């Protein structure tokens, strides 16, 4: 799997970046945040909104380190909603990715190619949560909701694994059993 240098990672590479975001205190009410911190841009003691995408599906069990009350408090203090925070996070993620692609392939090339966005979501997500994810992606500038593709996380992991396997070793009609460790998808 490819690894990337994420902002705040101090040169450490990782194939994933934490779904964490924080906003500076606004100078006036209802003012959009000026400098968003996200991913690896935190010191351990800093407050941040964690696992914000899980709040798009009310049926999702939150990890023990995520407090709904603290999340609500931080959102209120920043004048943001869950949808705003997910959209802001996706905007930061997309901006960083595009910046890396421009650095690697050049601005002219990146302007000339069609971009396609594929988002992964938990397999158990409700249709409402999937729709909310598409709304957040559209707000983040990934195109119209109808043009953004979505796939479940287990399907994405299986496809990645199959594409990584030597093609000569798997033939049409073969059965492939994939064991995916928790948190690896």
C-alpha positions in Angstrom: 0.0 0.0 0.0 1.2 3.5 -0.7 2.1 5.7 2.2 1.9 9.4 2.4 3.4 12.3 4.2 0.6 14.0 6.0 0.6 17.5 7.4 1.9 17.5 11.0 3.4 14.0 10.6 7.0 15.3 10.8 8.1 13.2 7.9 6.5 10.0 9.1 4.5 8.3 6.4 1.3 6.4 6.9 -1.4 5.0 4.6 -4.1 6.5 6.8 -4.6 9.8 8.5 -6.8 10.1 11.7 -10.3 11.5 11.2 -9.6 14.3 13.7 -10.3 18.0 13.3 -10.1 21.2 15.5 -11.1 24.8 14.9 -9.5 27.9 16.4 -11.7 30.0 18.6 -13.7 32.3 16.2 -13.2 36.0 16.6 -16.8 36.7 15.9 -19.9 34.4 16.0 -20.8 32.5 12.8 -17.4 33.4 11.2 -15.9 30.5 9.2 -12.7 29.1 10.8 -9.4 30.5 9.5 -7.0 27.7 10.3 -8.3 24.2 10.7 -6.0 21.5 12.3 -6.6 18.0 11.1 -5.1 14.5 11.0 -1.6 14.5 12.5 -1.5 18.2 13.3 -2.1 17.8 17.1 0.0 17.6 20.2 -1.3 14.7 22.4 -2.9 17.0 24.9 -4.7 19.2 22.4 -8.5 19.0 22.2 -9.9 17.8 18.9 -13.1 16.4 17.5 -12.4 12.7 16.8 -14.2 10.2 14.6 -16.6 12.9 13.4 -17.8 10.8 10.4 -19.3 8.3 12.9 -21.8 11.0 14.0 -23.4 10.9 10.5 -25.0 7.6 11.5 -26.8 7.7 14.8 -26.6 3.9 15.0 -22.8 3.7 15.0 -21.2 2.8 18.3 -18.6 5.3 19.2 -15.1 4.3 20.5 -14.6 4.7 24.2 -12.3 7.7 23.7 -15.0 9.7 21.9 -17.3 11.8 24.0 -20.6 12.9 22.3 -20.9 15.7 24.9 -17.4 17.0 24.3 -17.9 16.7 20.5 -21.1 18.7 20.8 -19.4 21.3 23.0 -16.5 21.8 20.5 -18.9 22.0 17.6 -21.0 24.6 19.4 -17.9 26.6 20.3 -16.7 26.7 16.7 -20.2 27.5 15.3 -20.0 24.2 13.2 -22.4 21.3 12.7 -21.4 17.6 12.3 -22.0 18.1 8.5 -19.8 21.2 8.5 -17.0 19.3 10.3 -17.2 16.2 8.0 -17.2 18.5 5.0 -14.3 20.6 6.4 -12.3 17.4 7.1 -12.9 16.1 3.5 -12.0 19.5 2.2 -8.6 19.4 4.0 -8.0 15.8 2.9 -8.8 16.6 -0.7 -6.8 19.8 -0.7 -3.7 18.0 0.6 -4.2 15.1 -1.8 -4.4 17.5 -4.8 -1.4 19.4 -3.6 0.6 16.2 -3.5 -0.6 15.1 -7.0 0.3 18.6 -8.4 3.7 18.3 -6.8 4.2 14.9 -8.4 2.6 15.3 -11.8 2.4 19.1 -12.4 -0.5 21.6 -12.3 -1.2 21.4 -16.1 -1.5 17.6 -16.0 -3.8 17.7 -13.0 -6.0 20.3 -14.7 -6.2 18.2 -17.8 -7.3 14.9 -16.2 -10.7 13.9 -15.1 -10.9 13.2 -11.4 -13.1 10.5 -9.8 -13.9 10.3 -6.1 -14.6 7.0 -4.4 -15.5 7.1 -0.8 -15.5 4.1 1.6 -18.1 3.7 4.3 -18.8 1.1 7.0 -20.8 -1.8 5.6 -23.4 -1.3 8.3 -24.1 2.3 7.6 -27.7 3.4 7.0 -28.9 4.9 3.8 -29.3 8.2 5.6 -25.6 8.1 6.7 -24.5 7.3 3.2 -26.5 10.2 1.8 -25.0 12.5 4.5 -21.5 11.4 3.5 -22.3 12.2 -0.2 -23.6 15.6 0.9 -20.4 16.3 2.8 -18.3 15.2 -0.1 -20.2 17.5 -2.5 -19.8 20.4 -0.1 -16.1 19.6 0.1 -15.8 20.1 -3.7 -15.7 16.5 -4.9 -18.4 17.1 -7.5 -22.1 16.4 -7.6 -23.5 13.8 -5.2 -24.6 11.7 -8.2 -21.0 11.6 -9.6 -19.3 10.5 -6.4 -19.0 6.8 -6.0 -19.3 5.0 -2.7 -18.2 1.5 -1.7 -18.3 -0.4 1.6 -15.0 -0.7 3.5 -15.0 -4.5 3.3 -15.6 -4.4 -0.5 -12.8 -1.9 -0.9 -10.4 -4.0 1.2 -11.3 -7.1 -0.8 -10.8 -5.3 -4.2 -7.5 -3.9 -3.0 -6.3 -7.3 -1.9 -7.4 -9.0 -5.1 -5.6 -6.3 -7.2 -2.5 -6.8 -5.1 -2.3 -10.5 -5.6 -0.3 -11.8 -8.5 -2.7 -12.0 -11.4 -1.2 -15.3 -12.6 -2.2 -16.9 -9.3 -5.9 -16.1 -9.4 -8.1 -17.4 -12.3 -11.7 -16.8 -13.2 -13.8 -19.2 -11.1 -11.3 -19.4 -8.2 -12.7 -18.9 -4.7 -10.7 -16.5 -2.6 -11.0 -16.2 1.1 -9.9 -12.9 2.6 -9.2 -12.5 6.3 -9.0 -8.8 7.1 -7.7 -7.7 10.5 -9.8 -5.2 12.4 -8.7 -1.7 11.6 -6.8 -2.7 8.5 -9.4 -1.8 6.0 
